[in-house]
Amino acid sequence: MQSGNLVLYWPDLGNTVSIAALVLAVAVFVFGLFSGARANKVRVLFAVVLASLLGWLIMPLALQAAATVRLSSTGTGLMIMITVMLVFVAVLATSIYEIITVSISDVGLASKK
């Protein structure tokens, strides 16, 4: 199945829902900047880059697993697999950030301000 065909299987929620989700995402990003993400920008960037890299490296294994259980043979199956990988990378980035901010300060490796 070509990747261009995935758009045919993704549920069409309408432009209003997509625009509202985009506005909410931008609002969360902006509020995050003012509530501490700016002070921790290196930690946030490191967590996002590392989680994205790990997700990118894991994707071939996920594709093989999806093909094994015949999940990748349908558009719905591909949509489920992509959604699972998006959630996986988001949880991984959050976990990496928590490890960096909590664990490093607990062992005394945090920078002194």
Secondary structure by P-SEA (a helix, b strand, c coil): ccccccccccccccaaaaaaaaaaaaaaaaaaaaaccccaaaaaaaaaaaaaaaaaaaaaaaaaaaaaacccccaaaaaaaaaaaaaaaaaaaaaaaaaaacccccccccccc
